[in-house]
Amino acid sequence: MSQLKMNTLSALATWFPVVWIFMVGACVGSLVNVLVYRLPKGLPVIVPSSRCPKCNTKLTFKENIPILGWLILRGKCKFCKQPISPEYPIVETFVAVLFAAIYILWYVAIPHQTWLGVEWGYIKPEWARNGIAQTWPAFTVLIILLGSLVAMTIVDLKTYTIPLVLTWVPVGVAVIFHPINAFTFRGDELRHTAHTLGNWIIAIPNPGDWWWVGASFGAVIGLVVANVLMATGLIGRSFSDYEEWEQKALAELEAQKAETGEGEASPEANTPGMWVQYPHARREMVRELAFLAPVAALGWGGAVLAQNLGGATDIPLWLRILTGIVLGYLVGGAVIWGVRIFGSLAFGKEAMGLGDVHVLAAVGACLGWPDAILTFFAAVLVGLVIALVGGVFRLKVARMMAFGPALAIGAVVVLLGKPWIEMGLGMLMNRSGPLNLP
């Protein structure tokens, strides 16, 4: 076989998966558009099939082709000739490029080779060096999380709400796919270090740390108990009277405006301008502390019980991975929930939304608890930058942006910038090298 043919086959073997991932990303982007349109309206996702939002005509396969469909139609509906928002191909292209870029960085870029002065191969996590054949479950979790974060961001920017199903899906995928990696690795270094030290794709407990297994699953049982108590009315649901208060407050503002004929426009429903005016935030935090009491109690009880029963026996790798997922979910949610509770108690206004709790919990379940904590601090910096830019350029939307998009951007920052974050943490801690996080 000639050298040219060998080079051609090698290039095809390298770049065909990239093209495939790009197409998958475009399809996921198309699904994101459906979710962004339907979930806030309470519409089912699968049925009815896609239709023109202007004339309600059912779209054919040709119009539904991601990216190309909009270009073929030249941005107008084939049937009513009304313009189609460019948001659709933009979202599809963005998700496709995001998926392909992550794949290239993780599995194509070669360490020590530079482009534009950057060693792109250095960005990939250590586990990705085992190749896509052994790490496809973790990569699947990653792209599902990224797709969900894109959908959450767009919905949050438009409605200041986060459909919880967008946070549940990546958690479910993590619970299914992360443990699969315990069986796809074939006796390599990663499996060996996981057996001896606990280093894995995500942070997991060491082989004998039954305390963390009991604490994690005990807390999950506590969440189930708390939800049952809330469903039966034994624990009050927080902010249950908010909608009634909001309608009354808006009516009073409109009445005042009608009497005086002056003043700024009244805040619309479902905006931060109304949320921060709710006067009973401290009372509602007491209800949320009551909700979390069974979680803390059963988490502690489960930890003590598991430690006593487990003894010196080693924990199976698949169970340690499940524990890492649950621990990431709990730590991620606890970080935001803690800020929400203590911030609301301190200032008397709702500090953060419960949707943000679910977002960081999902990030923790997919990426592990260290990345969830890093994501929170990265999101704070992102939020500050956006607020400053909004203040300088007088962009009201930027100044009022919900925290969910900042969390999504923070997760991507951690995902791509973790080597530099570890290096910075190592310098802060006076270490000779970077801090090696899972």
matplotlib code that plots the C-alpha trace (Angstrom):
import matplotlib.pyplot as plt

x = [0.0, 1.4, 2.2, -0.5, -3.2, -2.0, -2.0, -5.5, -6.8, -5.2, -6.8, -10.2, -9.9, -9.0, -11.6, -14.6, -15.5, -15.2, -17.7, -20.0, -19.8, -20.5, -23.7, -24.8, -24.3, -26.4, -29.2, -28.9, -29.0, -32.2, -33.6, -32.5, -34.5, -37.6, -37.0, -36.5, -39.8, -42.0, -40.9, -41.7, -45.1, -45.8, -46.0, -45.0, -41.6, -42.2, -45.7, -47.0, -44.3, -42.5, -44.7, -44.3, -45.0, -46.7, -49.0, -48.9, -48.2, -46.5, -42.8, -41.4, -38.1, -36.4, -37.3, -36.2, -32.6, -30.4, -28.6, -29.1, -32.9, -32.9, -30.3, -32.3, -35.4, -33.4, -34.8, -38.5, -41.3, -41.9, -45.7, -46.5, -43.3, -42.9, -39.4, -37.9, -35.8, -32.0, -31.8, -32.6, -29.5, -27.3, -28.1, -27.7, -24.3, -23.1, -23.9, -22.4, -19.2, -19.1, -19.4, -16.8, -14.4, -14.5, -13.9, -10.9, -9.4, -10.0, -9.2, -7.4, -5.1, -1.6, 0.2, 3.3, 2.1, 1.2, -1.1, -1.4, 1.0, -1.2, -0.6, -4.2, -3.4, -2.7, -6.3, -7.6, -8.2, -5.9, -8.7, -9.3, -5.8, -7.2, -9.0, -12.7, -13.0, -12.6, -14.0, -17.1, -19.4, -17.8, -17.8, -21.5, -22.2, -20.2, -22.0, -25.4, -24.5, -23.3, -26.5, -28.6, -26.6, -27.2, -30.9, -31.0, -29.1, -31.5, -34.6, -33.3, -32.3, -35.8, -38.0, -35.9, -36.9, -35.1, -37.2, -36.0, -36.2, -33.2, -31.2, -32.6, -31.7, -27.9, -28.0, -29.8, -27.3, -24.4, -26.0, -26.2, -23.1, -20.4, -20.5, -20.2, -16.6, -15.8, -16.1, -14.8, -11.2, -9.0, -6.5, -4.8, -3.2, -6.5, -8.1, -5.1, -5.0, -8.7, -8.3, -5.5, -6.0, -9.5, -8.5, -11.1, -12.9, -14.8, -13.9, -14.7, -14.1, -11.0, -11.5, -12.2, -14.1, -17.5, -18.4, -18.9, -21.0, -23.3, -23.4, -24.3, -27.0, -28.4, -28.8, -30.5, -33.0, -33.4, -34.3, -37.0, -38.3, -38.4, -40.3, -42.8, -43.3, -43.8, -46.2, -48.3, -48.3, -46.2, -43.5, -44.7, -43.6, -41.5, -42.8, -46.2, -48.0, -45.6, -47.9, -50.8, -48.6, -47.2, -50.6, -51.7, -48.4, -48.7, -52.3, -51.3, -48.5, -50.8, -53.3, -50.7, -49.5, -53.1, -53.6, -50.4, -49.8, -46.1, -43.3, -41.5, -43.3, -44.3, -42.1, -43.5, -44.3, -41.6, -38.7, -36.0, -37.6, -40.5, -38.7, -36.5, -39.5, -41.2, -41.2, -41.3, -38.0, -36.7, -39.8, -39.5, -35.9, -37.1, -39.3, -36.4, -34.2, -37.0, -37.0, -33.2, -33.3, -34.1, -31.3, -28.7, -30.0, -30.2, -26.9, -25.1, -26.9, -26.1, -22.4, -22.1, -24.0, -22.0, -18.7, -19.6, -20.9, -18.3, -15.3, -12.0, -13.6, -13.0, -15.8, -16.5, -15.4, -19.0, -20.3, -17.6, -18.4, -22.1, -21.1, -19.0, -22.0, -24.3, -21.7, -21.2, -24.9, -25.3, -22.2, -23.2, -26.7, -25.5, -23.2, -26.0, -28.6, -26.3, -25.8, -29.5, -30.5, -27.9, -28.1, -31.8, -31.7, -29.1, -30.7, -34.4, -34.6, -34.4, -30.7, -30.8, -33.4, -33.9, -33.4, -29.7, -29.5, -30.5, -28.1, -25.0, -26.2, -26.3, -22.8, -21.6, -23.2, -21.6, -18.2, -17.7, -17.9, -14.5, -15.6, -19.0, -17.2, -14.9, -17.9, -19.6, -16.6, -16.0, -19.7, -19.4, -16.5, -18.5, -21.5, -19.3, -17.8, -21.2, -22.6, -19.7, -20.0, -23.7, -23.1, -20.4, -22.5, -25.9, -27.1, -30.2, -30.4, -26.7, -27.2, -30.4, -29.1, -30.1, -27.3, -28.1, -26.3, -23.3, -23.2, -23.3, -20.5, -18.6, -18.9, -17.4, -14.6, -13.7, -14.0, -11.6, -9.4, -8.9, -5.2, -4.6, -6.9, -4.9, -1.7, -3.1, -4.3, -0.9, 0.8, -1.7, -0.9, 2.9, 3.2, 6.0, 3.5, -0.1, -2.8, -3.9, -7.7, -9.9]
y = [0.0, 3.4, 6.0, 8.3, 5.7, 5.0, 8.8, 9.0, 6.1, 7.5, 10.9, 9.3, 7.2, 10.4, 12.8, 10.7, 10.4, 14.2, 14.6, 12.1, 13.9, 17.2, 15.7, 14.2, 17.7, 19.3, 16.8, 17.5, 21.2, 20.6, 18.8, 21.7, 24.1, 21.9, 21.8, 25.5, 26.2, 23.5, 23.0, 26.6, 26.3, 22.9, 21.2, 17.5, 17.1, 14.2, 14.8, 16.6, 16.6, 19.8, 22.5, 26.1, 28.3, 30.9, 28.8, 25.5, 23.5, 20.1, 20.2, 17.5, 15.8, 18.2, 21.2, 19.5, 18.8, 20.5, 23.7, 22.8, 22.9, 26.6, 27.4, 25.5, 27.4, 30.7, 31.5, 31.4, 28.9, 27.0, 27.2, 30.7, 32.4, 34.0, 34.4, 31.7, 32.8, 32.4, 31.2, 27.7, 27.2, 29.2, 26.9, 23.8, 25.0, 26.0, 22.6, 20.8, 22.8, 22.4, 18.6, 18.3, 20.7, 18.7, 15.4, 16.9, 18.2, 15.0, 12.4, 14.0, 16.7, 15.3, 16.5, 18.7, 19.9, 23.6, 25.6, 29.4, 29.0, 26.7, 23.0, 21.9, 18.3, 19.4, 20.3, 16.7, 15.0, 12.0, 9.5, 10.6, 9.4, 5.9, 6.6, 6.7, 2.9, 2.7, 6.1, 6.5, 6.2, 9.1, 11.1, 10.3, 11.7, 14.8, 15.7, 15.1, 17.4, 20.1, 19.8, 20.1, 23.1, 24.9, 24.3, 25.4, 28.6, 29.6, 28.9, 30.7, 33.7, 33.9, 33.0, 33.2, 29.5, 26.2, 23.1, 20.5, 17.7, 19.3, 18.7, 15.2, 13.8, 14.2, 12.8, 9.8, 9.4, 9.7, 7.0, 4.6, 5.3, 6.2, 2.7, 1.1, 2.5, 0.1, -2.7, -1.0, -0.5, -3.5, -3.6, -0.3, 2.3, 4.1, 0.9, 0.2, 3.7, 3.5, 0.2, 1.5, 5.3, 6.1, 8.2, 7.7, 9.7, 11.4, 11.7, 8.4, 7.2, 5.1, 1.3, 1.1, 4.4, 2.9, 6.1, 8.0, 5.2, 5.2, 9.0, 9.4, 6.8, 7.7, 11.3, 10.1, 8.1, 11.3, 13.2, 10.6, 10.8, 14.6, 14.6, 12.2, 14.4, 17.4, 15.6, 14.6, 18.1, 17.3, 19.7, 22.9, 23.6, 26.8, 29.8, 28.1, 31.4, 33.3, 33.4, 34.7, 37.4, 38.3, 38.8, 41.0, 43.0, 43.6, 44.7, 47.2, 48.5, 49.0, 50.8, 53.2, 53.9, 54.6, 57.0, 59.0, 58.6, 58.7, 56.3, 53.6, 50.6, 48.0, 44.8, 41.9, 38.6, 36.0, 38.5, 39.1, 42.5, 40.7, 37.8, 40.0, 41.9, 38.9, 39.8, 36.3, 34.8, 34.2, 32.3, 30.1, 29.3, 27.8, 25.5, 24.4, 23.7, 21.5, 19.7, 19.2, 17.8, 14.2, 14.4, 15.4, 12.9, 9.9, 10.8, 10.8, 7.6, 5.8, 6.8, 5.4, 2.2, 1.6, 2.1, -0.4, -3.0, -2.5, -3.0, -3.5, -5.0, -3.3, -1.5, -2.8, -0.3, 0.1, 0.9, 3.5, 5.1, 5.2, 6.8, 9.4, 10.3, 10.6, 12.5, 14.9, 15.5, 16.1, 18.4, 20.4, 20.9, 21.7, 24.5, 26.4, 25.5, 26.7, 30.1, 30.3, 29.6, 31.7, 34.5, 34.7, 34.6, 37.4, 39.8, 38.8, 38.3, 35.1, 34.8, 32.1, 29.9, 26.2, 25.7, 26.7, 24.0, 21.4, 22.7, 22.4, 19.1, 17.8, 19.1, 17.4, 14.1, 14.2, 15.7, 14.9, 17.0, 18.8, 20.1, 21.2, 23.4, 24.8, 25.5, 27.5, 29.8, 30.1, 31.0, 33.7, 35.2, 34.9, 36.6, 39.4, 40.0, 39.9, 42.4, 44.7, 44.6, 45.2, 48.2, 49.8, 49.4, 50.0, 46.5, 45.8, 42.2, 41.5, 43.2, 41.1, 37.8, 34.8, 32.7, 29.6, 30.7, 31.7, 28.2, 26.7, 28.9, 28.1, 24.4, 24.7, 26.9, 24.2, 21.5, 23.2, 25.1, 22.5, 22.0, 25.8, 25.8, 23.0, 24.9, 28.0, 26.1, 24.5, 27.9, 29.2, 26.2, 26.6, 23.3, 22.4, 21.3, 21.6, 20.3, 17.0, 16.8, 13.9]
z = [0.0, -1.0, 1.6, 0.1, 0.6, 4.2, 5.0, 3.5, 5.5, 8.6, 8.1, 7.5, 10.7, 12.6, 11.2, 10.3, 14.0, 14.3, 11.4, 13.0, 16.4, 14.6, 13.0, 16.4, 17.9, 15.2, 16.0, 19.7, 18.9, 17.0, 20.0, 22.2, 20.0, 20.6, 24.3, 24.6, 22.7, 24.3, 27.9, 29.1, 27.5, 29.1, 25.8, 25.2, 23.7, 21.2, 20.0, 18.0, 15.3, 14.4, 12.9, 11.7, 14.7, 12.4, 10.1, 12.2, 9.1, 9.7, 8.6, 6.4, 6.8, 4.4, 6.6, 9.8, 8.6, 11.3, 10.0, 6.3, 6.6, 7.5, 4.8, 2.1, 3.0, 3.1, 6.5, 5.5, 6.0, 2.8, 3.3, 4.7, 3.7, 7.2, 8.4, 10.6, 13.5, 12.9, 16.5, 15.3, 13.0, 15.4, 18.3, 16.1, 14.8, 18.3, 19.8, 16.8, 17.0, 20.8, 20.6, 17.8, 19.6, 22.8, 20.9, 19.1, 22.3, 24.1, 21.5, 18.5, 19.9, 20.6, 23.7, 23.2, 19.8, 19.7, 17.6, 18.1, 20.9, 22.9, 23.7, 23.1, 23.9, 27.5, 28.0, 27.9, 31.2, 32.1, 31.6, 28.0, 27.1, 27.1, 23.9, 22.9, 22.8, 26.6, 27.6, 25.4, 28.4, 30.1, 26.9, 26.5, 29.9, 29.1, 25.8, 27.3, 30.2, 27.7, 25.6, 28.7, 29.9, 26.5, 26.8, 30.4, 29.6, 26.7, 28.8, 31.8, 29.8, 28.3, 31.2, 34.4, 35.1, 34.6, 33.7, 36.1, 33.5, 31.9, 35.1, 35.7, 32.3, 32.7, 36.2, 34.9, 32.1, 34.6, 36.9, 33.9, 31.9, 34.5, 36.1, 32.6, 32.5, 35.4, 32.8, 29.6, 31.0, 30.4, 33.2, 32.4, 34.7, 35.4, 36.7, 38.9, 40.4, 41.0, 42.9, 45.1, 45.5, 44.4, 41.3, 38.6, 35.9, 38.6, 42.3, 44.1, 47.7, 48.4, 48.5, 52.3, 52.8, 53.6, 55.6, 52.3, 50.8, 53.8, 54.0, 50.3, 50.0, 53.5, 52.3, 49.1, 51.3, 53.4, 50.2, 49.4, 53.0, 52.8, 49.6, 51.0, 54.1, 51.8, 49.6, 52.6, 54.0, 57.1, 55.7, 54.0, 50.4, 50.3, 48.4, 48.0, 48.2, 45.9, 42.9, 45.0, 46.4, 43.0, 41.5, 44.4, 44.2, 40.5, 40.9, 43.6, 41.4, 38.5, 40.7, 42.0, 38.4, 37.4, 40.3, 39.8, 36.1, 36.8, 37.6, 35.8, 34.2, 36.7, 36.9, 34.9, 36.5, 36.6, 36.6, 39.2, 39.8, 41.4, 43.0, 45.2, 46.5, 48.1, 51.8, 53.4, 52.2, 55.8, 56.7, 53.6, 54.5, 57.8, 55.7, 53.5, 56.6, 57.8, 54.4, 54.7, 58.2, 57.2, 54.6, 57.2, 59.8, 57.6, 55.8, 59.2, 60.3, 57.1, 57.3, 60.9, 59.9, 56.7, 58.5, 61.2, 58.7, 56.0, 58.2, 56.4, 53.2, 49.9, 48.2, 44.6, 41.9, 40.5, 43.9, 44.5, 41.1, 42.0, 45.4, 43.5, 41.3, 44.3, 46.3, 43.4, 43.2, 46.9, 47.2, 44.1, 45.3, 48.8, 47.7, 46.0, 48.6, 51.4, 49.7, 49.0, 52.6, 54.4, 51.9, 52.2, 56.0, 56.0, 53.5, 53.8, 50.0, 48.0, 47.3, 44.6, 42.9, 43.5, 39.8, 40.3, 43.0, 40.5, 37.9, 40.0, 41.4, 37.8, 37.1, 40.3, 39.3, 35.9, 36.6, 40.3, 43.5, 43.1, 39.7, 41.1, 43.7, 41.1, 38.8, 41.5, 42.0, 38.2, 37.9, 40.5, 38.5, 35.2, 36.8, 38.1, 34.6, 33.0, 35.6, 35.1, 31.3, 31.7, 34.0, 31.7, 28.6, 30.3, 29.2, 31.4, 30.3, 31.3, 34.7, 35.4, 34.0, 36.0, 37.7, 35.7, 32.6, 34.7, 36.1, 32.6, 31.5, 34.7, 34.1, 30.6, 32.0, 34.5, 31.9, 29.5, 32.0, 34.7, 34.1, 34.6, 37.6, 39.2, 38.5, 40.1, 43.1, 43.4, 43.4, 46.1, 48.3, 47.8, 46.1, 43.7, 41.0, 40.2, 42.6, 41.1, 41.3, 40.1]

ax = plt.figure().add_subplot(projection="3d")
ax.plot(x, y, z, "-o")
ax.set_aspect("equal")
plt.show()
